[in-house]
Amino acid sequence: MFLRFNEYSDIDGLDLFSELKVLKEVLREKISTPIEVLSYINTLDSFPNVYIASRILLTIPVTVATIERSFSKLKLLKSYLKSTMLQDRLNGLAILSIESEVLELLDYKTLIDDFATKKARRLI
């Protein structure tokens, strides 16, 4: 049985099943997190299907909470008065609003000074 999308296939399902059975016996007890398992599989080079499947699974987000937060923030930003705003500015404001925790850690005085020194016109 092949796991495929149209004519493309990365993993053989039967090989994946047998590799998972062998890997279950080979794994040490001190390896517990998915990242540790992926690193361990990468060092062995004998479980190619499990390696591909685990890389795919670890890149898929567990929840859609980040996306839902993005849309709820977008609703707050895009009010009637800001409906004429261009897309680039709206994207920038959305990122600032979503990443507000990181924004609070920034030192505004240093940023303003850096901007002012780079943009200041020098007189001869």
N, CA, C and O atoms as a GROMACS GRO file, in nm:
protein
  496
    1MET      N    1   0.085  -0.118   0.000
    1MET     CA    2   0.000   0.000   0.000
    1MET      C    3   0.089   0.124   0.000
    1MET      O    4   0.180   0.135   0.083
    2PHE      N    5   0.066   0.215  -0.090
    2PHE     CA    6   0.144   0.336  -0.101
    2PHE      C    7   0.062   0.455  -0.056
    2PHE      O    8  -0.056   0.467  -0.090
    3LEU      N    9   0.125   0.543   0.019
    3LEU     CA   10   0.064   0.669   0.056
    3LEU      C   11   0.101   0.768  -0.053
    3LEU      O   12   0.218   0.800  -0.069
    4ARG      N   13   0.003   0.817  -0.127
    4ARG     CA   14   0.034   0.898  -0.242
    4ARG      C   15  -0.064   1.013  -0.258
    4ARG      O   16  -0.175   1.010  -0.206
    5PHE      N   17  -0.020   1.111  -0.333
    5PHE     CA   18  -0.104   1.222  -0.377
    5PHE      C   19  -0.091   1.226  -0.528
    5PHE      O   20   0.016   1.255  -0.581
    6ASN      N   21  -0.201   1.196  -0.596
    6ASN     CA   22  -0.200   1.179  -0.742
    6ASN      C   23  -0.095   1.075  -0.780
    6ASN      O   24  -0.106   0.960  -0.738
    7GLU      N   25   0.007   1.112  -0.857
    7GLU     CA   26   0.109   1.015  -0.894
    7GLU      C   27   0.233   1.025  -0.807
    7GLU      O   28   0.329   0.950  -0.828
    8TYR      N   29   0.234   1.116  -0.708
    8TYR     CA   30   0.350   1.136  -0.622
    8TYR      C   31   0.338   1.051  -0.495
    8TYR      O   32   0.231   1.040  -0.436
    9SER      N   33   0.450   0.993  -0.455
    9SER     CA   34   0.452   0.912  -0.335
    9SER      C   35   0.586   0.929  -0.265
    9SER      O   36   0.692   0.912  -0.327
   10ASP      N   37   0.583   0.961  -0.136
   10ASP     CA   38   0.707   0.973  -0.058
   10ASP      C   39   0.729   0.854   0.033
   10ASP      O   40   0.843   0.821   0.066
   11ILE      N   41   0.621   0.789   0.073
   11ILE     CA   42   0.630   0.685   0.176
   11ILE      C   43   0.555   0.560   0.130
   11ILE      O   44   0.446   0.569   0.074
   12ASP      N   45   0.616   0.445   0.153
   12ASP     CA   46   0.549   0.318   0.132
   12ASP      C   47   0.483   0.281   0.266
   12ASP      O   48   0.552   0.265   0.366
   13GLY      N   49   0.352   0.266   0.266
   13GLY     CA   50   0.277   0.243   0.390
   13GLY      C   51   0.315   0.115   0.461
   13GLY      O   52   0.326   0.114   0.584
   14LEU      N   53   0.337   0.006   0.387
   14LEU     CA   54   0.375  -0.121   0.450
   14LEU      C   55   0.515  -0.113   0.510
   14LEU      O   56   0.539  -0.164   0.619
   15ASP      N   57   0.608  -0.048   0.439
   15ASP     CA   58   0.742  -0.029   0.494
   15ASP      C   59   0.738   0.060   0.618
   15ASP      O   60   0.810   0.036   0.714
   16LEU      N   61   0.655   0.162   0.615
   16LEU     CA   62   0.641   0.249   0.731
   16LEU      C   63   0.592   0.171   0.852
   16LEU      O   64   0.643   0.188   0.962
   17PHE      N   65   0.493   0.085   0.830
   17PHE     CA   66   0.439   0.004   0.940
   17PHE      C   67   0.547  -0.086   0.999
   17PHE      O   68   0.562  -0.094   1.121
   18SER      N   69   0.623  -0.155   0.913
   18SER     CA   70   0.727  -0.245   0.964
   18SER      C   71   0.841  -0.167   1.031
   18SER      O   72   0.897  -0.212   1.131
   19GLU      N   73   0.875  -0.049   0.976
   19GLU     CA   74   0.978   0.033   1.039
   19GLU      C   75   0.935   0.081   1.177
   19GLU      O   76   1.015   0.085   1.270
   20LEU      N   77   0.807   0.117   1.190
   20LEU     CA   78   0.757   0.161   1.320
   20LEU      C   79   0.760   0.049   1.423
   20LEU      O   80   0.790   0.071   1.540
   21LYS      N   81   0.729  -0.072   1.379
   21LYS     CA   82   0.735  -0.186   1.472
   21LYS      C   83   0.877  -0.211   1.519
   21LYS      O   84   0.899  -0.236   1.638
   22VAL      N   85   0.974  -0.205   1.428
   22VAL     CA   86   1.114  -0.225   1.467
   22VAL      C   87   1.164  -0.109   1.553
   22VAL      O   88   1.236  -0.130   1.651
   23LEU      N   89   1.125   0.012   1.516
   23LEU     CA   90   1.169   0.130   1.591
   23LEU      C   91   1.117   0.126   1.734
   23LEU      O   92   1.185   0.173   1.826
   24LYS      N   93   0.998   0.072   1.754
   24LYS     CA   94   0.942   0.062   1.889
   24LYS      C   95   1.031  -0.024   1.978
   24LYS      O   96   1.045   0.003   2.098
   25GLU      N   97   1.090  -0.126   1.920
   25GLU     CA   98   1.179  -0.213   1.998
   25GLU      C   99   1.317  -0.151   2.017
   25GLU      O  100   1.385  -0.179   2.116
   26VAL      N  101   1.360  -0.069   1.922
   26VAL     CA  102   1.495  -0.014   1.924
   26VAL      C  103   1.507   0.110   2.013
   26VAL      O  104   1.612   0.134   2.071
   27LEU      N  105   1.400   0.188   2.022
   27LEU     CA  106   1.408   0.314   2.097
   27LEU      C  107   1.445   0.291   2.242
   27LEU      O  108   1.397   0.199   2.309
   28ARG      N  109   1.532   0.378   2.289
   28ARG     CA  110   1.571   0.372   2.429
   28ARG      C  111   1.466   0.444   2.513
   28ARG      O  112   1.389   0.526   2.462
   29GLU      N  113   1.463   0.414   2.640
   29GLU     CA  114   1.361   0.472   2.727
   29GLU      C  115   1.386   0.619   2.756
   29GLU      O  116   1.291   0.692   2.787
   30LYS      N  117   1.510   0.665   2.748
   30LYS     CA  118   1.537   0.806   2.781
   30LYS      C  119   1.500   0.900   2.667
   30LYS      O  120   1.502   1.022   2.685
   31ILE      N  121   1.465   0.848   2.552
   31ILE     CA  122   1.418   0.931   2.441
   31ILE      C  123   1.266   0.941   2.454
   31ILE      O  124   1.196   0.841   2.444
   32SER      N  125   1.217   1.063   2.476
   32SER     CA  126   1.074   1.076   2.501
   32SER      C  127   1.006   1.180   2.413
   32SER      O  128   0.889   1.162   2.377
   33THR      N  129   1.075   1.287   2.378
   33THR     CA  130   1.010   1.391   2.299
   33THR      C  131   1.018   1.358   2.150
   33THR      O  132   1.109   1.287   2.107
   34PRO      N  133   0.926   1.410   2.072
   34PRO     CA  134   0.929   1.383   1.927
   34PRO      C  135   1.055   1.434   1.858
   34PRO      O  136   1.102   1.372   1.762
   35ILE      N  137   1.111   1.545   1.905
   35ILE     CA  138   1.233   1.598   1.844
   35ILE      C  139   1.350   1.504   1.872
   35ILE      O  140   1.434   1.482   1.785
   36GLU      N  141   1.357   1.448   1.993
   36GLU     CA  142   1.463   1.353   2.026
   36GLU      C  143   1.451   1.228   1.941
   36GLU      O  144   1.552   1.173   1.895
   37VAL      N  145   1.328   1.182   1.919
   37VAL     CA  146   1.306   1.065   1.834
   37VAL      C  147   1.353   1.094   1.692
   37VAL      O  148   1.420   1.010   1.631
   38LEU      N  149   1.319   1.212   1.640
   38LEU     CA  150   1.361   1.249   1.504
   38LEU      C  151   1.513   1.256   1.493
   38LEU      O  152   1.569   1.210   1.394
   39SER      N  153   1.579   1.312   1.593
   39SER     CA  154   1.725   1.320   1.592
   39SER      C  155   1.787   1.181   1.598
   39SER      O  156   1.886   1.153   1.529
   40TYR      N  157   1.730   1.094   1.678
   40TYR     CA  158   1.780   0.958   1.691
   40TYR      C  159   1.763   0.881   1.559
   40TYR      O  160   1.854   0.810   1.517
   41ILE      N  161   1.649   0.896   1.495
   41ILE     CA  162   1.624   0.829   1.368
   41ILE      C  163   1.721   0.881   1.262
   41ILE      O  164   1.768   0.804   1.178
   42ASN      N  165   1.750   1.010   1.265
   42ASN     CA  166   1.840   1.071   1.168
   42ASN      C  167   1.981   1.014   1.182
   42ASN      O  168   2.050   0.998   1.082
   43THR      N  169   2.025   0.983   1.304
   43THR     CA  170   2.160   0.928   1.324
   43THR      C  171   2.169   0.783   1.278
   43THR      O  172   2.277   0.738   1.240
   44LEU      N  173   2.058   0.709   1.279
   44LEU     CA  174   2.061   0.567   1.242
   44LEU      C  175   2.062   0.545   1.091
   44LEU      O  176   2.126   0.451   1.044
   45ASP      N  177   1.994   0.628   1.015
   45ASP     CA  178   1.982   0.613   0.869
   45ASP      C  179   1.923   0.479   0.827
   45ASP      O  180   1.951   0.433   0.716
   46SER      N  181   1.842   0.417   0.910
   46SER     CA  182   1.783   0.289   0.872
   46SER      C  183   1.630   0.291   0.875
   46SER      O  184   1.566   0.188   0.855
   47PHE      N  185   1.572   0.408   0.899
   47PHE     CA  186   1.427   0.421   0.902
   47PHE      C  187   1.384   0.539   0.812
   47PHE      O  188   1.336   0.640   0.863
   48PRO      N  189   1.402   0.528   0.681
   48PRO     CA  190   1.374   0.643   0.595
   48PRO      C  191   1.227   0.683   0.592
   48PRO      O  192   1.197   0.802   0.589
   49ASN      N  193   1.136   0.587   0.593
   49ASN     CA  194   0.993   0.620   0.589
   49ASN      C  195   0.947   0.684   0.719
   49ASN      O  196   0.867   0.778   0.717
   50VAL      N  197   0.997   0.635   0.832
   50VAL     CA  198   0.962   0.694   0.962
   50VAL      C  199   1.019   0.835   0.971
   50VAL      O  200   0.955   0.925   1.026
   51TYR      N  201   1.139   0.854   0.918
   51TYR     CA  202   1.201   0.987   0.922
   51TYR      C  203   1.118   1.088   0.842
   51TYR      O  204   1.093   1.198   0.890
   52ILE      N  205   1.075   1.050   0.723
   52ILE     CA  206   0.994   1.140   0.640
   52ILE      C  207   0.860   1.168   0.707
   52ILE      O  208   0.816   1.283   0.713
   53ALA      N  209   0.795   1.064   0.758
   53ALA     CA  210   0.664   1.081   0.822
   53ALA      C  211   0.674   1.168   0.946
   53ALA      O  212   0.587   1.253   0.969
   54SER      N  213   0.777   1.149   1.026
   54SER     CA  214   0.790   1.229   1.148
   54SER      C  215   0.825   1.374   1.116
   54SER      O  216   0.781   1.464   1.186
   55ARG      N  217   0.904   1.398   1.011
   55ARG     CA  218   0.931   1.536   0.971
   55ARG      C  219   0.803   1.605   0.926
   55ARG      O  220   0.781   1.722   0.957
   56ILE      N  221   0.718   1.533   0.854
   56ILE     CA  222   0.591   1.590   0.811
   56ILE      C  223   0.502   1.619   0.931
   56ILE      O  224   0.443   1.727   0.940
   57LEU      N  225   0.493   1.525   1.023
   57LEU     CA  226   0.407   1.543   1.140
   57LEU      C  227   0.456   1.656   1.231
   57LEU      O  228   0.374   1.726   1.291
   58LEU      N  229   0.587   1.673   1.242
   58LEU     CA  230   0.638   1.778   1.330
   58LEU      C  231   0.627   1.917   1.269
   58LEU      O  232   0.639   2.016   1.341
   59THR      N  233   0.604   1.926   1.139
   59THR     CA  234   0.588   2.058   1.078
   59THR      C  235   0.443   2.101   1.069
   59THR      O  236   0.415   2.218   1.044
   60ILE      N  237   0.350   2.010   1.089
   60ILE     CA  238   0.208   2.044   1.086
   60ILE      C  239   0.171   2.106   1.220
   60ILE      O  240   0.201   2.047   1.324
   61PRO      N  241   0.107   2.222   1.222
   61PRO     CA  242   0.070   2.283   1.350
   61PRO      C  243  -0.035   2.198   1.423
   61PRO      O  244  -0.124   2.139   1.362
   62VAL      N  245  -0.022   2.194   1.554
   62VAL     CA  246  -0.113   2.114   1.635
   62VAL      C  247  -0.252   2.176   1.640
   62VAL      O  248  -0.353   2.105   1.637
   63THR      N  249  -0.257   2.307   1.648
   63THR     CA  250  -0.385   2.376   1.654
   63THR      C  251  -0.387   2.488   1.551
   63THR      O  252  -0.286   2.520   1.488
   64VAL      N  253  -0.502   2.546   1.536
   64VAL     CA  254  -0.516   2.661   1.448
   64VAL      C  255  -0.538   2.788   1.530
   64VAL      O  256  -0.591   2.887   1.480
   65ALA      N  257  -0.495   2.784   1.656
   65ALA     CA  258  -0.518   2.898   1.746
   65ALA      C  259  -0.448   3.023   1.696
   65ALA      O  260  -0.503   3.132   1.708
   66THR      N  261  -0.327   3.010   1.642
   66THR     CA  262  -0.254   3.127   1.593
   66THR      C  263  -0.329   3.192   1.478
   66THR      O  264  -0.340   3.315   1.471
   67ILE      N  265  -0.381   3.111   1.388
   67ILE     CA  266  -0.456   3.164   1.275
   67ILE      C  267  -0.584   3.231   1.323
   67ILE      O  268  -0.621   3.337   1.273
   68GLU      N  269  -0.651   3.169   1.420
   68GLU     CA  270  -0.774   3.227   1.473
   68GLU      C  271  -0.746   3.361   1.542
   68GLU      O  272  -0.823   3.456   1.529
   69ARG      N  273  -0.634   3.368   1.615
   69ARG     CA  274  -0.596   3.495   1.679
   69ARG      C  275  -0.568   3.601   1.574
   69ARG      O  276  -0.604   3.718   1.591
   70SER      N  277  -0.504   3.560   1.464
   70SER     CA  278  -0.473   3.656   1.358
   70SER      C  279  -0.600   3.716   1.301
   70SER      O  280  -0.608   3.837   1.280
   71PHE      N  281  -0.701   3.632   1.275
   71PHE     CA  282  -0.825   3.684   1.218
   71PHE      C  283  -0.902   3.770   1.318
   71PHE      O  284  -0.964   3.868   1.279
   72SER      N  285  -0.898   3.734   1.447
   72SER     CA  286  -0.969   3.817   1.544
   72SER      C  287  -0.900   3.952   1.559
   72SER      O  288  -0.967   4.054   1.577
   73LYS      N  289  -0.766   3.954   1.553
   73LYS     CA  290  -0.694   4.081   1.558
   73LYS      C  291  -0.723   4.164   1.434
   73LYS      O  292  -0.736   4.286   1.442
   74LEU      N  293  -0.733   4.098   1.320
   74LEU     CA  294  -0.762   4.168   1.196
   74LEU      C  295  -0.897   4.238   1.203
   74LEU      O  296  -0.914   4.348   1.152
   75LYS      N  297  -0.993   4.171   1.267
   75LYS     CA  298  -1.126   4.230   1.282
   75LYS      C  299  -1.119   4.358   1.366
   75LYS      O  300  -1.188   4.456   1.337
   76LEU      N  301  -1.035   4.356   1.470
   76LEU     CA  302  -1.021   4.475   1.554
   76LEU      C  303  -0.950   4.588   1.480
   76LEU      O  304  -0.985   4.705   1.496
   77LEU      N  305  -0.853   4.553   1.398
   77LEU     CA  306  -0.776   4.655   1.328
   77LEU      C  307  -0.853   4.720   1.213
   77LEU      O  308  -0.845   4.841   1.191
   78LYS      N  309  -0.927   4.639   1.142
   78LYS     CA  310  -0.992   4.688   1.020
   78LYS      C  311  -1.130   4.744   1.056
   78LYS      O  312  -1.232   4.677   1.038
   79SER      N  313  -1.132   4.862   1.105
   79SER     CA  314  -1.258   4.926   1.138
   79SER      C  315  -1.307   5.006   1.018
   79SER      O  316  -1.244   5.007   0.912
   80TYR      N  317  -1.418   5.070   1.036
   80TYR     CA  318  -1.476   5.149   0.927
   80TYR      C  319  -1.382   5.262   0.884
   80TYR      O  320  -1.369   5.290   0.765
   81LEU      N  321  -1.316   5.326   0.981
   81LEU     CA  322  -1.228   5.439   0.947
   81LEU      C  323  -1.102   5.393   0.876
   81LEU      O  324  -1.045   5.468   0.798
   82LYS      N  325  -1.058   5.268   0.902
   82LYS     CA  326  -0.935   5.219   0.842
   82LYS      C  327  -0.960   5.135   0.717
   82LYS      O  328  -0.869   5.068   0.668
   83SER      N  329  -1.082   5.138   0.666
   83SER     CA  330  -1.112   5.053   0.552
   83SER      C  331  -1.043   5.100   0.424
   83SER      O  332  -1.034   5.024   0.328
   84THR      N  333  -0.995   5.223   0.422
   84THR     CA  334  -0.924   5.272   0.305
   84THR      C  335  -0.773   5.248   0.314
   84THR      O  336  -0.699   5.290   0.225
   85MET      N  337  -0.728   5.182   0.420
   85MET     CA  338  -0.587   5.156   0.440
   85MET      C  339  -0.535   5.058   0.336
   85MET      O  340  -0.606   4.966   0.296
   86LEU      N  341  -0.410   5.078   0.292
   86LEU     CA  342  -0.350   4.987   0.197
   86LEU      C  343  -0.313   4.855   0.265
   86LEU      O  344  -0.298   4.849   0.387
   87GLN      N  345  -0.299   4.750   0.185
   87GLN     CA  346  -0.275   4.616   0.238
   87GLN      C  347  -0.142   4.606   0.313
   87GLN      O  348  -0.136   4.539   0.416
   88ASP      N  349  -0.036   4.671   0.265
   88ASP     CA  350   0.094   4.664   0.332
   88ASP      C  351   0.088   4.720   0.473
   88ASP      O  352   0.142   4.662   0.567
   89ARG      N  353   0.023   4.834   0.488
   89ARG     CA  354   0.013   4.895   0.621
   89ARG      C  355  -0.075   4.809   0.712
   89ARG      O  356  -0.044   4.793   0.830
   90LEU      N  357  -0.183   4.754   0.659
   90LEU     CA  358  -0.269   4.668   0.739
   90LEU      C  359  -0.194   4.544   0.784
   90LEU      O  360  -0.210   4.501   0.898
   91ASN      N  361  -0.112   4.485   0.696
   91ASN     CA  362  -0.031   4.368   0.733
   91ASN      C  363   0.067   4.403   0.844
   91ASN      O  364   0.084   4.326   0.939
   92GLY      N  365   0.132   4.518   0.832
   92GLY     CA  366   0.227   4.561   0.935
   92GLY      C  367   0.160   4.581   1.070
   92GLY      O  368   0.213   4.538   1.172
   93LEU      N  369   0.044   4.645   1.070
   93LEU     CA  370  -0.028   4.665   1.196
   93LEU      C  371  -0.077   4.533   1.255
   93LEU      O  372  -0.076   4.516   1.377
   94ALA      N  373  -0.118   4.440   1.170
   94ALA     CA  374  -0.162   4.310   1.218
   94ALA      C  375  -0.047   4.235   1.283
   94ALA      O  376  -0.065   4.175   1.389
   95ILE      N  377   0.070   4.238   1.221
   95ILE     CA  378   0.186   4.170   1.280
   95ILE      C  379   0.223   4.233   1.413
   95ILE      O  380   0.254   4.162   1.509
   96LEU      N  381   0.221   4.367   1.420
   96LEU     CA  382   0.251   4.435   1.546
   96LEU      C  383   0.152   4.397   1.655
   96LEU      O  384   0.190   4.378   1.771
   97SER      N  385   0.025   4.384   1.619
   97SER     CA  386  -0.077   4.351   1.717
   97SER      C  387  -0.067   4.206   1.762
   97SER      O  388  -0.084   4.175   1.880
   98ILE      N  389  -0.039   4.117   1.668
   98ILE     CA  390  -0.031   3.974   1.700
   98ILE      C  391   0.092   3.946   1.785
   98ILE      O  392   0.085   3.868   1.880
   99GLU      N  393   0.204   4.007   1.750
   99GLU     CA  394   0.330   3.984   1.821
   99GLU      C  395   0.354   4.090   1.927
   99GLU      O  396   0.466   4.140   1.941
  100SER      N  397   0.250   4.126   2.001
  100SER     CA  398   0.262   4.234   2.098
  100SER      C  399   0.356   4.201   2.213
  100SER      O  400   0.416   4.292   2.272
  101GLU      N  401   0.372   4.073   2.247
  101GLU     CA  402   0.464   4.037   2.355
  101GLU      C  403   0.607   4.071   2.318
  101GLU      O  404   0.684   4.122   2.400
  102VAL      N  405   0.643   4.043   2.193
  102VAL     CA  406   0.778   4.076   2.146
  102VAL      C  407   0.794   4.227   2.137
  102VAL      O  408   0.901   4.281   2.167
  103LEU      N  409   0.689   4.294   2.097
  103LEU     CA  410   0.693   4.439   2.082
  103LEU      C  411   0.717   4.509   2.215
  103LEU      O  412   0.783   4.613   2.220
  104GLU      N  413   0.664   4.453   2.323
  104GLU     CA  414   0.682   4.513   2.455
  104GLU      C  415   0.827   4.505   2.503
  104GLU      O  416   0.868   4.584   2.588
  105LEU      N  417   0.905   4.412   2.449
  105LEU     CA  418   1.044   4.396   2.491
  105LEU      C  419   1.139   4.493   2.419
  105LEU      O  420   1.255   4.505   2.458
  106LEU      N  421   1.090   4.561   2.316
  106LEU     CA  422   1.176   4.651   2.239
  106LEU      C  423   1.202   4.781   2.315
  106LEU      O  424   1.116   4.831   2.388
  107ASP      N  425   1.321   4.833   2.296
  107ASP     CA  426   1.358   4.961   2.354
  107ASP      C  427   1.334   5.069   2.248
  107ASP      O  428   1.412   5.082   2.153
  108TYR      N  429   1.228   5.146   2.265
  108TYR     CA  430   1.186   5.243   2.165
  108TYR      C  431   1.289   5.355   2.146
  108TYR      O  432   1.311   5.401   2.034
  109LYS      N  433   1.350   5.398   2.256
  109LYS     CA  434   1.446   5.509   2.246
  109LYS      C  435   1.561   5.472   2.155
  109LYS      O  436   1.603   5.553   2.072
  110THR      N  437   1.614   5.350   2.168
  110THR     CA  438   1.724   5.306   2.083
  110THR      C  439   1.679   5.296   1.937
  110THR      O  440   1.753   5.336   1.846
  111LEU      N  441   1.559   5.244   1.915
  111LEU     CA  442   1.508   5.232   1.778
  111LEU      C  443   1.491   5.369   1.713
  111LEU      O  444   1.526   5.388   1.596
  112ILE      N  445   1.437   5.464   1.789
  112ILE     CA  446   1.417   5.599   1.735
  112ILE      C  447   1.550   5.665   1.706
  112ILE      O  448   1.566   5.730   1.602
  113ASP      N  449   1.647   5.649   1.796
  113ASP     CA  450   1.780   5.708   1.773
  113ASP      C  451   1.846   5.648   1.650
  113ASP      O  452   1.905   5.721   1.570
  114ASP      N  453   1.839   5.517   1.634
  114ASP     CA  454   1.896   5.451   1.516
  114ASP      C  455   1.830   5.500   1.389
  114ASP      O  456   1.898   5.530   1.290
  115PHE      N  457   1.699   5.510   1.391
  115PHE     CA  458   1.625   5.558   1.273
  115PHE      C  459   1.663   5.702   1.240
  115PHE      O  460   1.683   5.737   1.124
  116ALA      N  461   1.672   5.784   1.344
  116ALA     CA  462   1.704   5.926   1.323
  116ALA      C  463   1.844   5.944   1.266
  116ALA      O  464   1.865   6.030   1.179
  117THR      N  465   1.940   5.865   1.313
  117THR     CA  466   2.077   5.880   1.262
  117THR      C  467   2.088   5.830   1.119
  117THR      O  468   2.168   5.883   1.041
  118LYS      N  469   2.010   5.731   1.082
  118LYS     CA  470   2.017   5.679   0.945
  118LYS      C  471   1.943   5.770   0.847
  118LYS      O  472   1.982   5.780   0.730
  119LYS      N  473   1.838   5.836   0.891
  119LYS     CA  474   1.756   5.916   0.802
  119LYS      C  475   1.787   6.065   0.807
  119LYS      O  476   1.733   6.143   0.728
  120ALA      N  477   1.873   6.105   0.897
  120ALA     CA  478   1.902   6.248   0.910
  120ALA      C  479   1.981   6.296   0.790
  120ALA      O  480   2.071   6.228   0.742
  121ARG      N  481   1.946   6.413   0.741
  121ARG     CA  482   2.019   6.474   0.630
  121ARG      C  483   2.137   6.551   0.689
  121ARG      O  484   2.122   6.632   0.781
  122ARG      N  485   2.251   6.525   0.634
  122ARG     CA  486   2.371   6.591   0.685
  122ARG      C  487   2.398   6.718   0.606
  122ARG      O  488   2.390   6.719   0.483
  123LEU      N  489   2.429   6.823   0.678
  123LEU     CA  490   2.463   6.949   0.612
  123LEU      C  491   2.614   6.955   0.592
  123LEU      O  492   2.692   6.913   0.677
  124ILE      N  493   2.654   7.008   0.477
  124ILE     CA  494   2.796   7.020   0.448
  124ILE      C  495   2.848   7.150   0.505
  124ILE      O  496   2.966   7.180   0.492
   0.00000   0.00000   0.00000
